[in-house]
Amino acid sequence: MDFMSSLAARLYTDTRPALTPQPSVDGSGFGNNVADFAKDYAQTLQNGEETAKAAMVGSADPHALVQALAQTELAVETAVAVRDKVVEAYQEILRMPV
């Protein structure tokens, strides 16, 4: 039995460094990823709006308008899905007993 407990302790210490978060050296942490996502989201919405305005005055291709609207719809659906997951996680944290 002593052999099994020492083996378990050794395996735990071997895997522990792999489980601890490592700070990113290049500054690409979670906050930067969220900021990049927000910039890309805003840029996608702006591109869709500009293409829609151009289509209204007749200077944009209808196919470009459809493509821009599809990209905008996908971006909004993704943002809503992420928001829903964040709210769900927050609600789960609130349900945890203290």
Backbone as CSV, one residue per row, in Angstrom:
resi,resn,N_x,N_y,N_z,CA_x,CA_y,CA_z,C_x,C_y,C_z
1,MET,0.823,-1.186,0.000,0.000,0.000,0.000,0.868,1.251,0.000
2,ASP,2.019,1.178,0.657,2.920,2.331,0.723,3.461,2.671,-0.660
3,PHE,3.697,1.631,-1.461,4.187,1.843,-2.815,3.172,2.624,-3.645
4,MET,1.886,2.299,-3.509,0.838,2.976,-4.275,0.706,4.443,-3.870
5,SER,0.819,4.726,-2.570,0.692,6.117,-2.144,1.887,6.935,-2.596
6,SER,3.090,6.349,-2.588,4.249,7.100,-3.065,4.184,7.300,-4.577
7,LEU,3.652,6.316,-5.284,3.480,6.450,-6.727,2.463,7.556,-7.036
8,ALA,1.371,7.590,-6.292,0.362,8.612,-6.501,0.923,9.997,-6.201
9,ALA,1.716,10.110,-5.135,2.308,11.397,-4.783,3.292,11.844,-5.861
10,ARG,4.064,10.922,-6.396,5.024,11.265,-7.447,4.301,11.700,-8.722
11,LEU,3.242,10.989,-9.081,2.484,11.368,-10.274,1.823,12.731,-10.094
12,TYR,1.358,12.993,-8.890,0.741,14.299,-8.624,1.761,15.414,-8.779
13,THR,2.952,15.252,-8.222,3.967,16.299,-8.327,4.474,16.434,-9.765
14,ASP,4.435,15.361,-10.526,4.855,15.451,-11.927,3.843,16.224,-12.771
15,THR,2.559,16.064,-12.479,1.545,16.734,-13.287,1.187,18.112,-12.762
16,ARG,1.550,18.436,-11.559,1.176,19.728,-10.989,1.695,20.919,-11.798
17,PRO,2.963,20.943,-12.261,3.400,22.101,-13.064,2.620,22.264,-14.365
18,ALA,2.131,21.176,-14.918,1.373,21.276,-16.160,0.002,21.890,-15.929
19,LEU,-0.501,21.808,-14.711,-1.834,22.321,-14.422,-1.836,23.768,-13.955
20,THR,-0.688,24.296,-13.548,-0.642,25.671,-13.073,-0.564,26.620,-14.259
21,PRO,-1.306,27.703,-14.224,-1.265,28.643,-15.350,0.086,29.345,-15.430
22,GLN,0.534,29.518,-16.638,1.807,30.185,-16.882,1.526,31.576,-17.432
23,PRO,2.207,32.598,-16.905,1.996,33.937,-17.469,2.531,33.997,-18.887
24,SER,1.800,34.680,-19.741,2.235,34.779,-21.124,3.331,35.822,-21.248
25,VAL,4.329,35.493,-22.022,5.480,36.365,-22.192,5.192,37.455,-23.220
26,ASP,4.418,37.113,-24.236,4.177,38.060,-25.330,2.984,38.976,-25.087
27,GLY,2.364,38.908,-23.913,1.254,39.795,-23.608,-0.059,39.378,-24.235
28,SER,-0.176,38.126,-24.631,-1.413,37.660,-25.261,-2.278,36.938,-24.239
29,GLY,-2.568,37.593,-23.144,-3.389,37.008,-22.103,-4.859,37.071,-22.453
30,PHE,-5.690,36.658,-21.511,-7.132,36.619,-21.738,-7.690,38.007,-22.020
31,GLY,-7.208,39.002,-21.285,-7.695,40.370,-21.491,-7.398,40.877,-22.885
32,ASN,-6.220,40.546,-23.397,-5.876,40.965,-24.759,-6.720,40.228,-25.792
33,ASN,-7.024,38.953,-25.522,-7.872,38.203,-26.443,-9.276,38.789,-26.494
34,VAL,-9.799,39.187,-25.343,-11.130,39.790,-25.308,-11.112,41.133,-26.034
35,ALA,-10.061,41.909,-25.831,-9.959,43.198,-26.514,-9.869,43.008,-28.029
36,ASP,-9.113,42.022,-28.483,-9.021,41.737,-29.916,-10.370,41.299,-30.475
37,PHE,-11.089,40.468,-29.703,-12.421,40.030,-30.134,-13.353,41.230,-30.271
38,ALA,-13.305,42.143,-29.312,-14.171,43.323,-29.352,-13.835,44.203,-30.553
39,LYS,-12.547,44.371,-30.847,-12.148,45.184,-32.008,-12.620,44.539,-33.308
40,ASP,-12.430,43.215,-33.433,-12.871,42.512,-34.637,-14.389,42.579,-34.792
41,TYR,-15.093,42.466,-33.668,-16.557,42.534,-33.686,-17.013,43.911,-34.174
42,ALA,-16.423,44.949,-33.612,-16.792,46.310,-34.014,-16.453,46.557,-35.482
43,GLN,-15.308,46.057,-35.928,-14.910,46.230,-37.326,-15.875,45.504,-38.267
44,THR,-16.315,44.308,-37.885,-17.262,43.560,-38.709,-18.590,44.300,-38.819
45,LEU,-19.061,44.833,-37.686,-20.312,45.596,-37.724,-20.173,46.859,-38.567
46,GLN,-19.031,47.530,-38.460,-18.805,48.743,-39.236,-18.738,48.426,-40.728
47,ASN,-18.063,47.346,-41.090,-17.987,46.961,-42.502,-19.373,46.638,-43.057
48,GLY,-20.189,45.943,-42.269,-21.546,45.629,-42.709,-22.382,46.876,-42.898
49,GLU,-22.227,47.828,-41.985,-22.978,49.075,-42.095,-22.542,49.881,-43.314
50,GLU,-21.231,49.957,-43.555,-20.733,50.697,-44.718,-21.195,50.050,-46.021
51,THR,-21.186,48.721,-46.071,-21.644,48.033,-47.277,-23.131,48.250,-47.491
52,ALA,-23.909,48.254,-46.405,-25.350,48.499,-46.526,-25.621,49.915,-47.019
53,LYS,-24.875,50.892,-46.514,-25.040,52.273,-46.983,-24.687,52.387,-48.461
54,ALA,-23.604,51.714,-48.857,-23.195,51.758,-50.260,-24.234,51.091,-51.149
55,ALA,-24.866,50.029,-50.652,-25.892,49.348,-51.447,-27.139,50.212,-51.595
56,MET,-27.425,51.023,-50.591,-28.613,51.894,-50.661,-28.480,52.966,-51.732
57,VAL,-27.249,53.443,-51.951,-27.055,54.461,-52.977,-26.697,53.844,-54.321
58,GLY,-26.596,52.509,-54.366,-26.372,51.813,-55.626,-24.919,51.623,-56.007
59,SER,-23.988,51.850,-55.102,-22.577,51.702,-55.463,-21.954,50.400,-54.972
60,ALA,-22.750,49.524,-54.382,-22.216,48.246,-53.908,-22.911,47.100,-54.626
61,ASP,-22.179,46.045,-54.792,-22.698,44.838,-55.417,-23.687,44.162,-54.461
62,PRO,-24.817,43.680,-54.949,-25.775,42.992,-54.059,-25.174,41.773,-53.364
63,HIS,-24.265,41.093,-54.053,-23.615,39.929,-53.438,-22.731,40.353,-52.272
64,ALA,-22.073,41.499,-52.403,-21.247,42.007,-51.309,-22.120,42.382,-50.109
65,LEU,-23.304,42.903,-50.383,-24.233,43.243,-49.305,-24.684,41.991,-48.567
66,VAL,-25.037,40.969,-49.302,-25.483,39.724,-48.673,-24.350,39.114,-47.853
67,GLN,-23.140,39.134,-48.384,-21.998,38.581,-47.665,-21.719,39.392,-46.389
68,ALA,-21.775,40.706,-46.478,-21.534,41.552,-45.309,-22.606,41.334,-44.246
69,LEU,-23.856,41.204,-44.671,-24.941,40.954,-43.715,-24.805,39.589,-43.054
70,ALA,-24.370,38.596,-43.811,-24.168,37.260,-43.236,-23.035,37.280,-42.212
71,GLN,-21.951,38.001,-42.516,-20.846,38.108,-41.561,-21.282,38.855,-40.304
72,THR,-22.063,39.895,-40.478,-22.558,40.652,-39.335,-23.482,39.793,-38.478
73,GLU,-24.354,39.033,-39.121,-25.260,38.158,-38.383,-24.485,37.107,-37.590
74,LEU,-23.471,36.536,-38.201,-22.646,35.547,-37.512,-21.919,36.168,-36.321
75,ALA,-21.417,37.384,-36.482,-20.717,38.064,-35.389,-21.659,38.344,-34.227
76,VAL,-22.878,38.786,-34.540,-23.851,39.079,-33.482,-24.266,37.789,-32.782
77,GLU,-24.507,36.728,-33.521,-24.877,35.448,-32.914,-23.759,34.917,-32.021
78,THR,-22.511,35.088,-32.448,-21.383,34.658,-31.632,-21.296,35.466,-30.347
79,ALA,-21.470,36.774,-30.456,-21.416,37.624,-29.265,-22.548,37.282,-28.296
80,VAL,-23.718,36.993,-28.803,-24.845,36.619,-27.944,-24.581,35.275,-27.273
81,ALA,-24.009,34.331,-27.996,-23.696,33.027,-27.412,-22.652,33.160,-26.309
82,VAL,-21.642,33.984,-26.536,-20.614,34.198,-25.505,-21.233,34.875,-24.289
83,ARG,-22.071,35.868,-24.517,-22.747,36.537,-23.406,-23.597,35.564,-22.604
84,ASP,-24.331,34.694,-23.303,-25.172,33.726,-22.610,-24.340,32.776,-21.752
85,LYS,-23.189,32.356,-22.265,-22.319,31.461,-21.496,-21.747,32.169,-20.275
86,VAL,-21.404,33.431,-20.408,-20.871,34.191,-19.273,-21.950,34.357,-18.206
87,VAL,-23.157,34.684,-18.620,-24.257,34.834,-17.665,-24.555,33.499,-16.986
88,GLU,-24.544,32.424,-17.747,-24.784,31.096,-17.182,-23.709,30.729,-16.161
89,ALA,-22.462,31.021,-16.474,-21.376,30.740,-15.529,-21.516,31.585,-14.272
90,TYR,-21.892,32.829,-14.419,-22.091,33.710,-13.261,-23.221,33.193,-12.381
91,GLN,-24.302,32.744,-12.998,-25.411,32.199,-12.227,-25.012,30.928,-11.494
92,GLU,-24.175,30.099,-12.116,-23.680,28.889,-11.442,-22.826,29.259,-10.233
93,ILE,-22.025,30.297,-10.363,-21.203,30.745,-9.232,-22.098,31.239,-8.100
94,LEU,-23.182,31.942,-8.441,-24.096,32.423,-7.422,-24.809,31.291,-6.693
95,ARG,-25.003,30.176,-7.367,-25.691,29.032,-6.752,-24.790,28.222,-5.837
96,MET,-23.492,28.456,-5.882,-22.567,27.684,-5.050,-22.784,28.006,-3.584
97,PRO,-22.797,26.965,-2.744,-22.948,27.236,-1.309,-21.670,27.855,-0.746
98,VAL,-21.871,28.740,0.204,-20.724,29.423,0.810,-20.360,28.769,2.118
